[in-house]
Amino acid sequence: MTNPKKVFIIEDDIDLVEAMKAILEARGIQVQAAYQPDDGLELIRQENPDLIILDVMFGKEGSTLGFDFARELRQDKALCHIPILMETAVNAEYPGFTFSPKDGAYLPVDDFINKPARPDELVEKVEKLLEAGASRLVENLYN
Amino acid sequence: MYSIHIDIHENTCSERLDWLMKLRWIASLMVFAVITVSIHLFHLSLPAGPLYLGNIILAVYNTIFWWYIHKTHNSSNQTNNNHKAQTFANQQISIDLLLLSYFIHYSGGLENPFIFYFIFHMVIASILLTPKTAYFQATLAIILLAIIGFSEWVNLLPHYHLAGFLHPEACNLSVTFTAGVLFSIGSTLYLTVFLATSIEQRLRQREVELAEANTQLAEQDRLKSQYVLTVSHDLRSSLSTIQSCLTVVLNNLTGEIPIPAREMISRAAQRADNLIIFVKDLLNLSRIRALKDLEKVSLKLKPCVNKITEHWQMQISEKELDVKMNVSDDLEITANQEAIVEMLSNLIGNAVRYTPRSGKIKILGILDKEPGFILLSVSDTGIGIHPEDIQKIYNDFYRAKNAEILDKNGTGLGLSIVKQIVDAHNGSIWVESTVGVGSTFNIKLPIANAMEGSSDDKS
């Protein structure tokens, strides 16, 4: 049997982490979590997960801690290959939704998932990204 | 708040300078007519030369002022402009007084009844200048008149008697007449300035108060929206988590649950769902209201409409709705993308929700008949809107009765959001509807909305 895939969740809502954990673990996926991006970085280095689920985490003045963290990961040669699935509650139910162009020419994540995620949707997106392997953004980054 | 005062006064001041110069053109024409009529029709013995010359001087300096003010109009420093406008008005009024005194001297001096035209100048000074300067102008007028009166009385200057207008006996000036006229005109001028400046001051103060109150109201409204935004955001986070946890249980991920328990949890999950939709609408509405400037980009409408229609595809197929879309490929506007998507989503969503099975929906996007505008319309063969509801459908939380019967879970915020977005883009919205037949929502939006931060500065 192959090793179970590892997913790392960075989300400040403990209860939501537990809910997602239950959903993913039921699919045989190993789940670890950190509640702050700062705590997450070291753990991610140690654990080398196959996917990171990252909350967009809006800061006080419209800043997006999640995006900042995603960018940090992308800059890191050791971690930039890990795909990122970003959770967001901002208007994501509407197609055509984009973040402000201020966030850069591209968004440093592989996919978005609406918050609260439906279990089937979460499983579908996570498994799709796990199957695809390394982040599709890596190529773009170092070309 | 001080800056508001400056703004108002600056605007009024340069506007009124324009007005003053227009008045002067009228005055010049009237002076010309009066001189001509007095000399040629009433045969008054007036020195035509100096009087016509005075009128030419009036026309020349007014032209110079006109040219000067339009040349310096676009200067940027507002406070400086205000100061300049005031000084300029002050100088202009002094010159006017000098010229009026010149006219008065050559047309009978203190015996000329046009001497009361000084009152108009006092009113103008009171409107344009500070009270202090207006009193200064009144004093200047009286000094000029006193110089004319005294010089003519002691024969320092010639006295041009209005022969043919006054009785010949009145030809010689008496000291009583000179003093009497000076006193009456002097007191009239001071009183005029007093009355006019009091009224003007009150008006200016009222204007400032109104502007202040307006700014405060707008700010408070924004703060309120900000507050609602924060509250709804926090509410939404917790609700999302509640729903996620319930879903986990309902999906048996925590183990098999007994049917009665499942039923109760389903009810709770359903209510959480409804609340999430409600809070989401509230959040969208307050976000749009809290924004001072929506960030605007060049936006093609067809892809937006396409994506939203795709989003509703499941419901459309389920209800077997016939959706026709006719949006020009090149229809492009300067707008906030998120807001426009939200607006279209609400309109199309409503059409899908309130149109019965096998109904028709038509989405049209064209250039409007009025140049510079586009017209978007969403028509359906839905339940329609009662005439008495039409005015109220844009109110927060308002739901038409027939809509409520059909869909219990609506929030009554969708059209309110749409209206806010249309307003934020300087557009207009109107609806044509017949109950039981259908509704058409029409939206007219300007093609070129000012991009953020490029409003007045570049004009």
Interface residues (C-beta under 8 A of the other chain):
Chain A: D13 D15 L16 E18 A19 M20 A22 I23 A26 F58 A89 N91 E93 Y94 P95 G96 F97 T98 S100 P101 K115 P116 A117 R118 P119
Chain B: H233 R236 S237 S240 T241 Q243 S244 C245 T247 V248 N251 L253 T254 I276 K280 N284 E295 V297 P303 C304 K307 I308 E310 H311 Q337 E338 V341 E342 S345
